[in-house]
Amino acid sequence: MSHFPSAFPELGEHENELLASAFHELDEAQFARAASYGSRHEVAAGEILFDFGDEDCDLILVESATVEIVRTPTATAPEELFLSAGAGQFVGEMNLLTGQTRILAARVAKDGVIHRIEAAGFRLLMAQDTELSDLLLRGFLARRLLMQRRSGRNLSVIGNASSGPGMALQTFLARQEQPHLWLADTTDEGRAAMSDAGLTAADLPAVVTPRETMRRVNPGILSQHLGLTYRRTPKGVADLTIVGAGPAGLAAAVYGASEGLETVLLDAVATGGQAAASSRIENYMGFPFGLSGAALTGRAAVQALKFGAHLASPCGVASLESGPDGHLITLIDGTEIPSRTVLVATGAAYRNLPLDRWPDFVGNGIYYAATELEAQAVAGLPVTVVGGANSAGQAAIYLARRAGHVRLVVRGADLYAKMSSYLVERILAEPNITVQTATEVTALHGGQRLDEITLTSSGTCGCFGLFCFIGARPATEWLTGVALDEDGFLPTDVQLGERWTGTTRGPLAFETSVPGVFAAGDVRTDSMKRVAAAVGEGASAVRSVHRAIAAGVGGRTGG
């Protein structure tokens, strides 16, 4: 669950290319194979197959009827036809994989026959028939992109997109590729929508759907409304629960699910982790022209979903308890997830500068990512990037195309010390970037939003966006009973020594001090802190998960 369509440029950006992918007609043999996974139903004109907000996730194959997919009417917008599916076509989109509630409604326009494929049968189809799986997935992705362009009014967000709460909602919606319409409360359209919904400024940000109006919305509330929070797996007990949906967690989800493990992937914010905040990754093998972190993690999320992994966010984890029968993860809301094994891939949390008013400006001029959302907020304005590693360099280069001017502030004296040479050379050649080494930020200034900062080397200067990339601390504060090193990272396998608590075998690769609990990516002691390394660790950890389950050590034996 991430940047689904935008992660796949091969779908095409032109309407005709998208329509060709979205409205593919199955041939007779393909239709027969797909129909074998479902059940046949006769339907009559006017019958509602599903409505906005419904939780059913059936794939519908149209044999001889005509089915219209429509945007539900609202107080301010009439009903709108999205697509009409006839013989040989299918009805469904990415929600069949994510478990999200229905975004549109479907009704029968002409009598005929359809075939319903329920969730279990759909999972089998996707796992067993590669040709159909690829056709359906391509269609789902294309439809989601078309829905973003055409059907946003089924979910209207009203508020200030540049505020902290607004930016949090924008990030969540963007990562989920959720079709929506954002209405600024300062515009005539926004004020009219507020009046129609009976909203005041104290209610913002608010979300208006055909069924209800939600006030003071945050990503957690919206995720629950959309059906994207955790739901118990069909087996009840997960084989592998992954905490953290960055590159390591996503890689583990892809390999675990594809190898038959009942896999659950949780993230406290949204799929992608810190990698999704990277505007451009140029040194990842296989992508000579580079790609954004959101595109990379978006592709991985789609792969994991395709193989049957269960993704849920935002789902903050409160605790992990381990016993002889397995492990129990408890979410912040009290939900319990029993699991035979656990992979901790929580990465690290952003570090802050120890400055007065820092919390006041987070989301209001202070950012921890440099994506299109943040770039829009500072377009044409002077900004400052703080940090001396690759993430800071990538951000500075990306922002140089949009901001009025970029100042790169590095505490150390040598820009080459922690940054790749190709990035340094590009930065030094960019006229819209000024590099200030041996420099620190000492003060923040502004009203409701940041507008100036003070630097040790040059005093006070204009700054409407401070982008902070100064490293991170391991996100392990929720763990108890698992050995940490002196900096809070998780030692594994040969690093454990006497901290290993197993009694019948030694630790497996990537296994922590607790049998059946593994760690991968930036949260692990002495990890490389690179996207490619995190992907490799997450994938490799799954092999050890199989071995642990086979040995029955740290595995849960019952429900």
Phi, psi and omega in degrees: 000102187194216181280079187298287186295319184292347176279353185235078181297340180294346175293336182091149180260343183280147184304317183296321179294318179295317180298321180297320178286321186288327188242042179295140178256124180288142175282176187300317182291317179298316181297317181297318179296315181296317183297335181295345180269356185232203181228148185272139180220137171271136183231155182241153180305136181095345181291134178269120179275322171199161183234167177305131177088352178296149183266351183294145181234046179277139168276133181247125175256133182261116179271311183217354180276181168236128182240129178257131175257122188232152170278127182296137179293149176237181180296335185245355183218137180283172174299145181224131179284126178266311177204159175237120184256127179247197185304131177088356181257170182233157179242121180159160177212201189298340181296339177294335178266322184277338185085005180295150176296161184296137180268330181236180178243156179228132176223156181277125178263337181216134180307151177166206184235135172235167174235128177260128175248109182287173190305314183296315179294323179297318178298320178296315179303313182296329181277331191256336185241097185298318182297311180294321179302315180293319179297315181294315182298317179298319178295318179300314182296316180296320179294321179297321178293319177296323178295323177299324183280329191246336194239027184293336185290349175290346175216099181257131177252129180244126179162185179269110184294339183269353179283167178303306178298323179294317179296322178298317178294318179300317180298315179298312181296322180292316180297326181274353186052043182278120176301128181199165175237124180262125179244115177291137183289352180266355181265162178299318181295320179295316179295323178295319179295322177298317180296315181298325183267359180070037183259151172241172180301329180291344182272353187272152356288146182236155178236130180243124177236171178300339184258330186200167174242127182250131182256150177048058186276140170237171182303324180296315179297315182293320179299318178296319179298323183276353181080027183258001177279176186296136170234143182302137182289158180304326180278346181086314179248125179281146171285320183219121173249124183253126179254109182114118186250041170277195182304319180295313181294319179295317179299317178297322179295318179298310183287321179297311181294320182292339179260017171091004179278137172289105193246130177242132179239122183243146172215141184286341182243286179194160181300137176124331180061201180295333180299326181293342179274355180280127182289331182199129175246118186251350183247027175267126187303135177097355180232077186298337179262006179076168175200159180285157177298325179296321179293317180297310182288332176296316176299318181296320179298317179297319177300313181298317178296318180302322182275359174103009177292151178257112182256137180216133176198154350284130180226090179286138180262131181267323185199163175228124176243134182238141179213183183296337182263002180134209189228150180230116176264131177246125179279166181303328181276005178095351179297136181252137180237104175284139184211143179288322176222163181224138172243120177270115180225042186283354178063221184221150180268147183299140174272148177253158169279139183281071185237147175301142176071008178306309181300329181297327187261357178295122185084349178240039180130341175252128184227152177248011180213155177231080177246185181300325180299311181291322180298322178297324183291336184241016183303127178079004183248156177287136180227165178230133174252128181249123178144156184237010179256185186300321182299321178292319179296317178298320180295316181299317180295317180295314183291335181300337180279343187240322184282161177295319176199147181243128175250120178261113184254122183235128182292323180284169183271344187238115181293333181283349188300316185236001185247143179299143185300322183296327178289317180301314182296322179292321179296314182294336180270354183270115184293341183268010178239129172250127181260129176235102178272170182050041185227145177227154174273129184246345181201153177242144182223147176153172176271253175283336179235153177293135174223348177212155172224161175246132181246150180294330187266339186219010177076209185275137181215157179293137180203110180257002175205116177253112183259115190257117178227065185251027179096185185207163176251148184297137181272072183237010185296340181278349183273133172229145179083001177245129184294134175243157174276182186295341179259004178092002177277167183260112173287148180225162176036250188291344179282348189283317184060231184284356180281350178293130184256000178290155183242339186250354179200169175275170181291143175277167177303132179071010179274137179278193181292342181258122179304132179089356176248121185244165178220144179209152177087203188297340181284347184272142179304131175062025175288162188283342181060045174226149183302313182298320179294320179297318178299314179298319180294317180298317179293318182292327181298331181296327177299318178292326176300315177301316182295320179295317180295318180298324181282343180074012181265122182077006180265147177275132185261349181220178181274000000 
